[in-house]
Amino acid sequence: MRDVVESKRNLIKGGLIGGLALAAAASSARQAAAQSAPTSLLRTVLDRGKLIVGTGSTNAPWHFEDEKGQLVGMDITMGRILAKGLFDDDKKVEFVRQDAAQRIPNINTGKVDIVIQFMTMSPARAQLIAFSRPYYIEGIALLTRPDSEKKTFDSLLKAGSSTRVSILQNVDAEASVKKVLPQANVMQLDSQANVILALDSKRVDAAAVDLSTVWWLAKRHPDKYADAGKSWNSMLYGAGMRQGDPDWVRFVDTTFGIAIYGHQNEIYDAAINDYFGLKPPVREPGLPRF
């Protein structure tokens, strides 16, 4: 009987020690993060107790309001992942709503700690701000109707000059479509809403829009929209930060990498299913695949 009691005491003691060790490890991580340069935002954010993220509010599935008026979307998710990494609490984040034109100014004036607002990475922008590692690769894709004979990319390509495609008007619009559908008739329209409306009204067989838009609409309205199964013209989305702060950039890169490729991926995995209808990526131990 004494042996049983002693074993229980040892188990309880071991559990307490294990719990204390975990708490100490978390505390050590906070202290280690605070060893960053005194001018680094990493230290500033930790001392403040919350993260400030610049983002938008009108572009699903990236940043938009749900039925309760709360900001949601993939950009919002990446902000919450950072807050979780900083404070072990994904609610310790303030989202500052801003226009796309304010993204770089708000970084450089210090109004926000970071911008996560489906910002395409480019060498020109990288001269003005620092980018995180990419967290998404955008592209052009073809949205079609599930009841159409030209629902798939192969059928659109086979139809040749009888295929009609709508796209947002810009200098490269026609060339972009012709890159994959060289014989298609291209209809350039003045807004993304009208590009999709042309598909709804059957004025075109496909709408050339962002891949994320295709995934979002096909998931939300499978009776109305379909993914033709073709994407091209890759563009990288990254979070924007102030230049000259390597500690902050490294923290953001590390946290994103762990969420996308590592073991702390619950928030990320739920989001890619909710917003894109995708299954979580398989993370296989062994040699890196990124």
C-alpha positions as CSV (number, residue, x, y, z in Angstrom):
1,M,0.0,0.0,0.0
2,R,2.9,2.4,0.9
3,D,4.4,1.7,-2.5
4,V,1.1,2.7,-4.3
5,V,0.9,5.9,-2.3
6,E,4.5,6.7,-3.0
7,S,4.0,6.1,-6.7
8,K,1.0,8.4,-6.8
9,R,3.0,11.1,-5.0
10,N,5.8,10.7,-7.6
11,L,3.3,11.0,-10.4
12,I,1.8,14.1,-8.9
13,K,5.2,15.5,-8.2
14,G,6.3,14.7,-11.8
15,G,3.2,16.4,-13.2
16,L,3.8,19.5,-11.2
17,I,7.4,19.6,-12.2
18,G,6.5,19.1,-15.8
19,G,3.9,21.9,-15.6
20,L,6.4,24.2,-14.0
21,A,9.0,23.3,-16.6
22,L,6.5,24.2,-19.4
23,A,5.7,27.5,-17.7
24,A,9.4,28.2,-17.2
25,A,10.0,27.4,-20.9
26,A,7.3,29.9,-21.9
27,S,8.7,32.5,-19.6
28,S,12.2,31.9,-21.0
29,A,10.9,32.3,-24.5
30,R,9.4,35.7,-23.5
31,Q,12.7,36.8,-21.9
32,A,14.7,35.6,-24.9
33,A,12.5,37.6,-27.2
34,A,13.0,40.6,-25.1
35,Q,16.7,40.4,-25.7
36,S,16.1,41.9,-29.1
37,A,17.6,45.3,-29.9
38,P,16.1,48.0,-27.7
39,T,14.7,49.8,-30.8
40,S,13.1,46.6,-32.3
41,L,9.4,46.4,-32.6
42,L,9.6,42.9,-31.1
43,R,10.4,44.4,-27.7
44,T,8.0,47.2,-28.2
45,V,5.1,44.9,-29.0
46,L,5.8,42.6,-26.2
47,D,6.0,45.5,-23.7
48,R,2.8,46.9,-25.1
49,G,0.9,43.6,-24.7
50,K,-0.8,43.7,-28.0
51,L,-0.1,43.6,-31.7
52,I,-1.3,46.3,-34.1
53,V,-2.0,45.1,-37.6
54,G,-3.0,47.2,-40.6
55,T,-5.5,45.5,-42.9
56,G,-8.6,45.9,-45.0
57,S,-12.2,45.0,-44.5
58,T,-13.9,44.6,-47.9
59,N,-12.1,41.8,-49.8
60,A,-13.2,38.2,-49.1
61,P,-11.6,35.8,-48.4
62,W,-8.7,37.9,-47.2
63,H,-10.3,40.5,-45.0
64,F,-14.0,41.1,-44.5
65,E,-16.8,41.4,-41.9
66,D,-18.8,38.4,-40.9
67,E,-22.5,38.5,-39.9
68,K,-21.5,39.8,-36.5
69,G,-19.5,42.7,-37.9
70,Q,-16.2,41.0,-36.9
71,L,-13.2,41.1,-39.1
72,V,-12.3,37.6,-40.5
73,G,-10.4,36.2,-43.5
74,M,-7.0,34.8,-44.3
75,D,-5.1,38.1,-43.6
76,I,-6.9,38.3,-40.3
77,T,-5.9,34.8,-39.5
78,M,-2.2,35.5,-40.1
79,G,-2.4,38.4,-37.7
80,R,-4.0,36.2,-35.0
81,I,-1.2,33.6,-35.6
82,L,1.4,36.3,-34.8
83,A,-0.5,37.3,-31.7
84,K,-0.6,33.7,-30.6
85,G,3.2,33.5,-31.1
86,L,3.8,36.7,-29.2
87,F,1.4,36.3,-26.2
88,D,0.0,32.7,-26.5
89,D,-3.3,34.5,-27.1
90,D,-4.6,35.1,-30.6
91,K,-7.0,37.8,-29.3
92,K,-4.2,40.2,-28.3
93,V,-4.3,42.0,-31.6
94,E,-5.8,45.2,-32.8
95,F,-6.7,45.5,-36.5
96,V,-6.5,49.0,-38.0
97,R,-8.7,49.2,-41.1
98,Q,-7.0,51.0,-43.9
99,D,-7.2,51.6,-47.7
100,A,-4.7,49.8,-49.9
101,A,-3.0,53.1,-50.6
102,Q,-2.2,53.5,-46.8
103,R,-0.4,50.2,-46.5
104,I,3.2,51.5,-47.0
105,P,2.7,54.9,-45.4
106,N,1.2,53.4,-42.2
107,I,4.2,51.1,-41.9
108,N,6.8,53.8,-42.3
109,T,5.0,56.3,-40.0
110,G,4.7,53.6,-37.3
111,K,0.9,53.7,-37.2
112,V,0.9,49.9,-37.4
113,D,3.4,47.2,-36.4
114,I,2.8,45.2,-39.6
115,V,0.5,45.2,-42.6
116,I,-1.2,42.0,-43.6
117,Q,-3.4,43.1,-46.5
118,F,-3.0,40.8,-49.5
119,M,0.0,42.9,-50.6
120,T,1.9,41.6,-53.6
121,M,5.6,41.5,-53.1
122,S,7.7,43.3,-55.7
123,P,11.3,44.6,-56.0
124,A,9.9,48.2,-56.1
125,R,8.0,47.8,-52.9
126,A,11.0,46.0,-51.2
127,Q,12.9,49.3,-51.6
128,L,10.4,51.0,-49.3
129,I,9.5,48.3,-46.7
130,A,10.7,44.9,-45.5
131,F,8.6,41.8,-46.5
132,S,8.0,38.7,-44.5
133,R,8.4,35.3,-46.2
134,P,5.4,34.7,-48.6
135,Y,2.3,33.3,-46.9
136,Y,0.4,32.8,-50.1
137,I,1.0,32.5,-53.8
138,E,-1.8,34.3,-55.8
139,G,-2.5,33.8,-59.4
140,I,-5.1,34.2,-62.2
141,A,-7.6,31.4,-62.4
142,L,-10.8,30.7,-64.3
143,L,-14.2,30.8,-62.7
144,T,-16.9,28.9,-64.6
145,R,-20.5,27.7,-64.1
146,P,-21.1,24.1,-63.0
147,D,-24.0,23.7,-65.5
148,S,-21.9,24.8,-68.5
149,E,-20.5,22.6,-71.2
150,K,-17.3,24.7,-70.9
151,K,-16.9,24.1,-67.2
152,T,-13.3,22.8,-67.3
153,F,-10.1,24.4,-68.7
154,D,-9.8,21.6,-71.3
155,S,-13.2,22.3,-72.7
156,L,-12.6,26.1,-72.8
157,L,-9.3,25.5,-74.6
158,K,-10.9,23.0,-77.1
159,A,-13.7,25.5,-77.9
160,G,-11.1,27.9,-79.4
161,S,-12.5,31.2,-80.6
162,S,-16.0,30.4,-79.4
163,T,-14.8,30.7,-75.8
164,R,-15.6,34.0,-74.1
165,V,-13.6,35.2,-71.1
166,S,-14.2,38.3,-68.9
167,I,-11.4,40.0,-67.0
168,L,-10.7,43.3,-65.2
169,Q,-9.6,46.0,-67.6
170,N,-5.9,46.7,-67.6
171,V,-3.0,47.0,-70.1
172,D,-2.0,43.4,-69.7
173,A,-5.5,41.9,-69.5
174,E,-5.9,40.4,-73.0
175,A,-2.3,39.1,-73.1
176,S,-2.9,37.5,-69.7
177,V,-5.9,35.5,-71.0
178,K,-4.3,34.7,-74.3
179,K,-1.3,33.2,-72.5
180,V,-3.4,30.1,-71.7
181,L,-6.4,30.5,-74.1
182,P,-4.8,31.9,-77.2
183,Q,-8.0,31.9,-79.3
184,A,-10.5,33.1,-76.7
185,N,-12.5,36.3,-77.1
186,V,-11.6,38.6,-74.2
187,M,-14.1,41.0,-72.6
188,Q,-12.5,43.6,-70.5
189,L,-14.7,45.2,-67.8
190,D,-14.4,48.1,-65.3
191,S,-14.8,46.2,-62.0
192,Q,-14.3,42.8,-60.5
193,A,-18.0,42.7,-59.7
194,N,-18.9,43.2,-63.4
195,V,-16.4,40.5,-64.4
196,I,-18.2,38.0,-62.4
197,L,-21.7,39.4,-63.3
198,A,-20.8,38.7,-66.9
199,L,-20.4,35.0,-66.0
200,D,-23.6,35.0,-64.0
201,S,-25.6,36.4,-67.0
202,K,-23.9,33.9,-69.3
203,R,-22.3,36.7,-71.4
204,V,-19.0,34.8,-71.0
205,D,-18.0,31.2,-70.4
206,A,-15.4,32.0,-67.8
207,A,-14.2,34.9,-65.6
208,A,-10.5,35.4,-65.2
209,V,-10.1,36.4,-61.5
210,D,-7.8,35.7,-58.6
211,L,-7.3,32.1,-57.7
212,S,-8.3,32.8,-54.1
213,T,-11.6,34.3,-55.4
214,V,-12.3,31.2,-57.4
215,W,-11.7,29.0,-54.4
216,W,-13.8,31.2,-52.2
217,L,-16.8,31.4,-54.5
218,A,-16.7,27.7,-55.5
219,K,-16.7,26.7,-51.9
220,R,-19.5,29.1,-50.9
221,H,-21.7,28.6,-53.9
222,P,-20.9,25.2,-55.6
223,D,-24.3,25.3,-57.3
224,K,-23.4,28.5,-59.0
225,Y,-19.6,28.5,-59.5
226,A,-16.9,26.1,-60.4
227,D,-13.1,26.0,-60.6
228,A,-12.0,25.3,-64.1
229,G,-8.8,23.8,-62.8
230,K,-6.3,26.3,-64.3
231,S,-4.2,28.9,-62.7
232,W,-1.1,30.9,-63.8
233,N,0.9,34.2,-63.4
234,S,2.1,33.6,-59.8
235,M,2.3,36.5,-57.4
236,L,3.6,36.4,-53.8
237,Y,1.7,37.8,-50.9
238,G,3.8,38.9,-47.9
239,A,3.4,40.9,-44.7
240,G,5.0,44.4,-44.8
241,M,7.2,45.8,-42.0
242,R,9.5,48.7,-41.4
243,Q,13.0,48.4,-42.8
244,G,16.0,48.1,-40.6
245,D,14.5,45.8,-37.9
246,P,15.9,42.3,-38.5
247,D,14.7,41.0,-35.1
248,W,11.1,41.8,-35.9
249,V,11.3,40.4,-39.4
250,R,12.9,37.2,-38.2
251,F,10.2,36.7,-35.6
252,V,7.4,37.1,-38.1
253,D,9.1,34.8,-40.6
254,T,9.7,32.1,-38.0
255,T,6.1,32.3,-36.7
256,F,4.6,32.1,-40.2
257,G,6.9,29.2,-41.0
258,I,5.9,27.2,-38.0
259,A,2.2,27.8,-38.7
260,I,2.5,26.8,-42.4
261,Y,5.1,24.0,-42.2
262,G,5.5,23.1,-38.6
263,H,3.6,21.9,-35.5
264,Q,1.6,24.9,-34.4
265,N,-0.8,24.9,-37.3
266,E,-4.3,24.6,-35.8
267,I,-5.3,28.3,-36.6
268,Y,-3.8,28.2,-40.1
269,D,-5.3,24.8,-41.0
270,A,-8.8,25.8,-40.0
271,A,-8.5,29.0,-42.0
272,I,-7.5,27.4,-45.3
273,N,-10.4,25.1,-45.0
274,D,-12.9,27.9,-44.1
275,Y,-11.7,30.4,-46.8
276,F,-10.3,28.2,-49.6
277,G,-12.0,24.9,-49.1
278,L,-8.6,23.2,-49.0
279,K,-7.3,20.3,-46.9
280,P,-4.4,21.1,-44.6
281,P,-1.0,20.4,-46.2
282,V,0.7,17.2,-45.2
283,R,3.7,18.0,-42.9
284,E,6.1,15.0,-43.2
285,P,9.1,14.8,-40.8
286,G,12.4,14.6,-42.5
287,L,14.1,16.9,-44.9
288,P,12.6,20.3,-45.5
289,R,10.3,20.7,-48.5
290,F,10.2,24.5,-48.6
